[in-house]
């Protein structure tokens, strides 16, 4: 090999070795400087964005379906109620549709199972969960899928027509066999 080529290879090797050593020494120093500058400048950036530029934080709440429908159509609460009453008259009530479509049979089967277990009463929550009272407290005994909890007073009337003793007590319908 030629002396100049050896010298060139040696210089490249030494430069790479020096770069590696310097990188290991300088990288933590640069990282520390970056972290300190960022932690020092973040409060100033926040002040600039919110105080000078007048940025605002908007809290977005989930909208219920009734509110969303009335907001889209521009109706007031009274208009929504009258529209709901008209819809009930035209298509039948939601409670009646649920009760005749399968709610009656499901409640009867739950009542039969409760009677077989020795209890004579149960409660239906607004979310359709049926509970019974046991020695250890209340226990979930059944579920009513698609139960329209907002129509509890109508469902109470339908249960009475079917021979159950039922009372609407706000969050629950008390049913005894």
C-alpha positions in Angstrom: 0.0 0.0 0.0 1.0 3.5 -0.7 1.9 5.7 2.3 -0.7 8.3 1.3 -3.5 5.7 1.2 -2.4 4.4 4.7 -2.4 7.9 6.0 -5.9 8.6 4.5 -7.4 5.4 6.0 -5.8 6.2 9.3 -7.2 9.7 9.3 -10.7 8.4 8.4 -10.4 5.9 11.3 -9.3 8.5 13.8 -12.0 10.9 12.7 -14.7 8.3 13.1 -13.3 7.3 16.5 -13.1 10.9 17.6 -16.7 11.6 16.4 -18.0 8.5 18.3 -16.4 9.6 21.5 -17.5 13.2 21.1 -21.1 12.1 20.3 -21.2 10.1 23.5 -20.0 13.1 25.5 -21.9 15.8 23.7 -25.3 14.1 23.2 -26.3 14.0 26.9 -25.2 17.6 27.2 -27.3 18.7 24.2 -30.2 16.7 25.4 -30.0 18.3 28.8 -29.9 21.8 27.2 -32.9 20.9 25.1 -35.0 19.7 28.1 -34.1 22.8 30.2 -35.0 25.2 27.3 -38.3 23.4 26.6 -39.3 23.4 30.3 -38.4 27.0 30.6 -40.1 28.1 27.4 -43.4 26.2 27.7 -45.0 28.6 30.2 -44.1 31.5 27.9 -45.7 29.7 24.9 -48.8 29.0 26.9 -49.0 32.6 28.0 -48.5 33.8 24.4 -51.2 31.5 23.0 -53.9 32.1 25.6 -53.3 35.7 26.7 -52.0 37.3 23.6 -53.6 35.3 20.8 -56.8 34.8 22.9 -57.1 31.0 22.3 -59.9 29.4 24.2 -60.6 25.9 25.3 -63.9 24.5 24.4 -65.4 21.7 26.4 -67.5 19.4 24.2 -70.3 17.5 26.1 -72.0 14.5 24.6 -75.5 15.5 23.3 -78.5 13.3 23.9 -80.5 12.2 21.0 -83.6 14.4 21.9 -81.4 17.5 22.3 -79.6 16.7 19.0 -82.8 16.3 17.1 -84.3 19.5 18.5 -81.1 21.4 17.9 -80.9 20.2 14.3 -84.5 21.1 13.5 -84.5 24.3 15.7 -87.5 23.2 17.8 -88.1 24.3 21.4 -89.0 21.9 24.2 -92.8 22.4 23.8 -92.6 21.8 20.0 -90.6 18.6 20.7 -93.2 17.4 23.2 -96.1 18.0 20.8 -94.2 16.3 18.0 -93.5 13.3 20.3 -97.2 13.1 21.2 -98.2 13.2 17.5 -95.7 10.5 16.8 -97.2 8.3 19.5 -100.7 8.8 18.1 -99.6 8.0 14.6 -97.4 4.9 15.2 -98.4 3.8 18.7 -96.3 4.3 21.7 -92.8 3.0 22.1 -93.9 1.2 25.3 -96.7 -0.5 23.6 -94.5 -1.6 20.7 -91.9 -3.0 23.0 -94.4 -4.7 25.3 -96.3 -6.4 22.5 -93.1 -7.3 20.5 -91.6 -9.4 23.2 -91.6 -7.6 26.5 -94.7 -9.3 27.7 -93.3 -12.8 27.2 -89.9 -11.9 28.7 -91.6 -10.4 31.8 -93.8 -13.5 32.2 -90.8 -15.8 31.9 -88.9 -13.8 34.5 -92.0 -13.9 36.8 -92.3 -17.6 36.3 -88.6 -18.1 37.2 -88.9 -15.9 40.2 -92.0 -17.7 41.4 -90.2 -21.1 41.0 -87.4 -19.8 43.2 -89.8 -18.9 45.9 -90.1 -15.1 45.6 -93.3 -13.3 44.9 -92.0 -9.9 43.9 -89.3 -8.2 41.7 -88.3 -4.7 40.6 -87.6 -3.5 37.1 -85.1 -0.7 36.9 -85.2 2.0 34.2 -82.4 0.3 32.3 -84.4 -3.0 32.1 -82.6 -4.9 34.9 -84.8 -7.0 37.1 -83.9 -7.4 40.8 -85.2 -9.6 43.6 -84.6 -9.3 47.3 -82.6 -12.1 49.0 -81.1 -12.7 52.4 -77.9 -11.1 51.2 -79.6 -8.1 49.7 -80.8 -7.4 46.2 -79.8 -9.7 43.3 -80.1 -9.3 39.6 -82.4 -11.9 38.3 -83.1 -10.9 34.7 -82.7 -8.4 31.9 -85.2 -6.8 29.5 -83.4 -5.9 26.3 -84.6 -2.7 24.6 -86.7 -1.7 27.7 -88.0 1.9 27.3 -87.4 3.1 30.9 -88.8 6.5 30.1 -92.2 4.9 29.5 -92.5 3.2 32.8 -96.0 4.5 33.7 -97.4 3.0 30.5 -95.6 -0.3 31.1 -97.0 -0.4 34.6 -100.5 -0.1 33.2 -99.9 -2.9 30.7 -98.6 -5.1 33.6 -101.8 -4.4 35.6 -103.9 -5.4 32.6 -102.0 -8.7 32.4 -102.8 -9.5 36.0 -99.6 -8.3 37.8 -99.7 -6.0 40.8 -97.4 -3.2 39.6 -96.6 0.2 40.9 -94.3 2.8 39.3 -92.0 4.2 42.0 -89.8 6.5 40.0 -86.6 4.7 39.2 -88.3 1.3 39.6 -91.4 -0.6 38.7 -92.4 -2.7 41.7 -94.1 -5.9 40.4 -95.6 -8.6 42.6 -97.0 -11.9 41.4 
